[in-house]
Amino acid sequence: MATQLLLHFPGFDEAQFDSDAENRANAGLTLLQRWTEESGPGHWLLFSVNDLPKAKAWLEKSSALGHGPAASHVLRTA
């Protein structure tokens, strides 16, 4: 069963996202897809998760630093 992480960012800082690439990789996250919202600056990002505890720790740290997503959802294939 594959685990994925879906994140929503109402605003998106491309430079911040790029600078965090190594931290995401160390947390076992691989970007699968990125969508932009048709009517605004929002972004949705879908990651493959290799290590859920590390991914959750990365998510908590990103939120504590003020650049985490507005919403996050852990998904598993059915």
C-alpha positions in Angstrom: 0.0 0.0 0.0 1.5 3.3 -1.1 1.4 6.4 1.2 1.1 9.9 -0.2 0.9 13.3 1.3 -1.3 16.0 -0.2 -0.5 19.6 0.9 -2.4 22.9 0.2 -0.6 26.2 0.2 -3.0 29.3 -0.2 0.1 31.3 -1.2 3.2 29.8 -2.6 6.8 30.9 -2.3 8.8 29.2 -5.0 12.2 30.2 -3.6 11.3 28.8 -0.1 10.0 25.6 -1.8 13.2 25.2 -3.8 15.5 25.9 -0.8 13.7 23.2 1.3 14.3 20.4 -1.3 17.1 18.7 0.7 15.0 18.7 3.9 12.0 17.1 2.0 14.3 14.4 0.5 15.8 13.7 4.0 12.2 13.3 5.2 11.5 10.6 2.6 9.3 12.9 0.4 9.3 12.9 -3.4 7.2 15.4 -5.3 4.8 13.6 -7.6 2.6 16.4 -8.8 2.0 20.1 -8.3 -1.2 21.9 -9.3 -2.0 25.7 -9.3 -5.4 27.0 -8.5 -7.2 28.5 -11.5 -8.5 31.5 -9.6 -5.6 32.4 -7.3 -2.1 31.9 -6.0 -2.8 28.6 -4.2 -0.9 25.4 -4.9 -1.6 21.8 -4.2 1.4 19.4 -3.9 1.3 15.6 -3.9 4.3 13.7 -2.5 5.2 10.1 -2.3 6.0 9.2 1.3 8.8 6.7 2.1 8.9 7.3 5.9 5.7 8.6 7.4 7.2 9.5 10.9 10.0 11.6 9.2 7.4 13.2 6.8 5.2 14.2 9.8 8.3 15.6 11.6 9.2 17.7 8.5 5.6 18.9 8.3 5.6 19.9 12.0 8.9 21.7 11.6 7.8 23.6 8.5 4.6 24.7 10.2 6.6 25.8 13.3 8.9 27.9 11.1 5.9 29.6 9.5 6.0 28.1 6.0 4.0 25.0 6.4 0.8 24.2 4.4 -2.7 25.4 5.4 -3.9 21.8 5.1 -2.3 18.4 4.9 -3.8 15.0 4.2 -2.1 11.6 4.4 -3.5 9.3 1.8 -3.1 5.6 1.1 -4.0 3.7 -2.1 -7.1 1.7 -1.8 
